[in-house]
Amino acid sequence: MLTVPFADAPIFTRARALRPTGKVLPEHARSHNRSLVLQTLYTSGAQSRADVSRGTGLTRVTVSDLVADLIAEGLVVELGQREDARPGKPATLIDVDRGAFRIIGIDLSEHQRFLGAVVDLDGGIVSRAEVACAGASGENAVALVVELVRSLLASTTIPVLGIGVGSPGVVDTLGVVRSAPNLGWRDIELQSRLQAEFALPVHVANDANVAVLAEHGASLQDDLLLVKVGHGVGAGLIIGGRPVIGGGFAAGEIGHVVVGTDGGPRCACGKDGCLEAWLAVPRLTAQLAELDGDAPDAASARDRILAEAGRRLGIILAPVVGALNLSEVVLSGPAELLDGALHDATVDTLRMRTMAEHNRDLRLRMTEQAEDIVLRGAAVMVLSGQLGVS
């Protein structure tokens, strides 16, 4: 186990809110208004109660009542009076108490280690930890997750708002990992087990669906597809500002879609030619490791392997891009594999397989979040689940 302190620039301060997915019912009005006040403060920074009232459309009485409760809960703090040249009593500024809580983020998507971080409310990484997981599966893998969370909780003295986990595989809305073949998990009730173990709110979702939450905050697009390449391959999708999960919780599970009709490498699922068999990090690194680095054509051989993986990815993405008219696709994973020949081959394949006039503005890019994307997405998930803030 390795735990180190780490300072990082906040990324959530001006986060873009996800659109609500359901109608606000009368019995939920107070909770909705509470989230509205928190969202306004979270995205706009210090304001007076009157400012919040104008920004939310809520009455001043309602805002004052809600703010009093939020101050009592330690979520909002008064910052003192505004320096103002206007006549009358200066207004008292309030803001989310950004130092009051921490969030534990967990990323289970890598094939050699599980990653974790203590994250502040603005998305800054306060400290990190990791645990080697090579070969761990079933209950042994669950035990490693518990060990990692326990280590992170021990590293902070500030109250923890909740725990967010990005797991590979199909994860339902109750945080049950229905299937994660690479971890040997089937119907693992990860969310409820961690809640019972640590007596904290826990949110568990598919790692790509978690990652796209972090990317959405940094993107200018309300329609966004993120492809997460690690131990496996998956995609997270946001359409019209709303995450798409699917009726069977498997939207974005592109890793076990067979690419083409020409066969291909045998996949762990038993089929030949799945995207994961072409693109997953363990498969690519193993192929590249077999190359003779001293051979005259070593560089071109490496590019051919990566370009073929990119071509297969482009074949999978083309109908999705065409059907949804996406303007931005993001790749997340090792830049040394995904950038360069793989990226270029994916772009060329997309251009050949979609109508240029409808997709001329399509942009394929690497994420700017690097390896922290699932950790920060996990923090977004906790913020949304516990405070209604995104």
Secondary structure, 3 states (H helix, E strand, C coil): CEEEECCCCCCCCCCCCCCCCCCCCHHHHHHHHHHHHHHHHHHHCCEEHHHHHHHHCCCHHHHHHHHHHHHHCCCEEEEEECCCCCCCCCCEEEEECCCCCEEEEEECCCCCEEEEEEEECCCCEEEEEEEECCCCCHHHHHHHHHHHHHHHHHCCCCCEEEEEEEECCEECCCCCEEEEHHHCEEEECHHHHHHHHHCCCEEEEEHHHHHHHHHHHHCCCCCEEEEEECCCEEEEEEECCEEECCCCCCCCCCCCCECCCCCCCECCCCCECEHHHHHCHHHHHHHHHCCCCCCCCHHHHHHHHHHHHHHHHHHHHHHHHHHHCCCEEEEECCHHHHCCHHHHHHHHHHHHHCCHHHHCCCEEEECCCHHHHHHHHHHHHHHHHHHCCC
